[in-house]
Amino acid sequence: MMDWLRDNMWAAWLTIAAVLGLAELASLDFTLLMLAAGALTAAGVAAIFPGLLWLQIVVGLVTAAAMLAAIRPMIVRKIHHGQELKTGSAHVIGKSGLVVKEIHPDGGGSIRLGGELWTARPYDEVSTIPPGTRVEVMSIDGATAVVYPVSDPLHHQLGNTEPPKPSDPPQT
């Protein structure tokens, strides 16, 4: 048994690397993964220099230490401090859109939001928001955007359908 192990030390290092890699799946801390990388390099050294166990250990330890010091912090920082992934309709909350069909408290209105057409209703459930008004999405209720106006309607101030001329005084 000892003769086989001495002749096939690369297989022992490879087994250690595989066990550490599988154990990493349970911990998800990336420490065992870095140790597995060290064992993997030790397996490579064992394949090239089968009789130099001390060299295999030193190269494996140096590799694992370098991975723990340099690579693991970058991976952990990227995972824990990365941008939060918003899925489903949550990605539109806080975005602004444009009313394309008048929004009534009883529904039926629609907005253009990021190139998509969404049904919409007002946030306060008493307002009517005219077309051309810039709105912000407060929440999503089913497939309906719950919105509130963030600016005056474009080209629809006080019932006018014509855009104001630069020479016209502002209407109050």
Order of alpha helices (4+ residues) and beta strands (2+ residues): alpha-alpha-alpha-alpha-alpha-beta-beta-beta-beta-beta
